[in-house]
Amino acid sequence: MDTTGQLDTKKKHVLVVEDDTSVALILKEGLTDPNANLEVYTVDSGVEALQQIGKFEWDLVITDQQMPGISGLELIQRVKAIAPATLTILITAYGSGEVEQAAHRLNVHHYMAKPFPLVELKRVVQDALTL
């Protein structure tokens, strides 16, 4: 964000929703590339994510499934209602066929089971945003 609290319109914007602060930091640092036309922001809850989605236009939301309050699937469902053009990626350490099917029904761009190589997430993000 610039000094006025606005997103840089020349860049793609990714919102990472992860309640584990250390994982959120790893994802942000891993996706941040000074040469890429990409800005990465993190929030630690689905409620906070919804507030951000109401304020700004996001190109991509990456969300964990297991979080207090709003699950990743519920967040994706709400994101699709508020900002249908926003792409989503669901990440989870508690994956199952049922969660994966629900993600596909919600048209997530990609579903990833933790742990995964950070380079793989970076590839998926680049593919989604065609950087």
CORPE-V886164 format. One record per backbone hydrogen bond with DSSP energy under -0.5 kcal/mol. NH is the residue of the N-H (numbers start at 0). CO is the residue of the C=O. Records with the same first field share a line. If there is no record, write none. Layout:
BEGIN
NH->CO ; CO
END
This chain:
BEGIN
1->5
4->1
8->6
10->7
11->36
13->38
14->59
15->13 ; 40
16->14 ; 61
17->15 ; 42
20->18
23->19
24->20
25->21
26->22
27->23
28->24
29->25
30->26
31->27
35->32
37->35
38->11
40->13
42->15
48->44
49->45
50->46
51->47
52->48
53->49
54->50
55->51
57->55
58->12
59->12
60->86
61->14
62->60 ; 88
63->16
64->90
66->64
69->67
70->68
71->64
74->70
75->71
76->72
77->73
78->74
79->75
80->76
81->77
82->78
85->82
86->58
88->60
89->109
90->62 ; 88
91->111
99->95
100->96
101->97
102->98
103->99
104->100
105->101
106->103
107->102
108->87
109->87
111->89
113->91
119->116
120->116
121->117
122->118
123->119
124->120
125->121
126->122
127->123
128->124
129->125
130->125
END
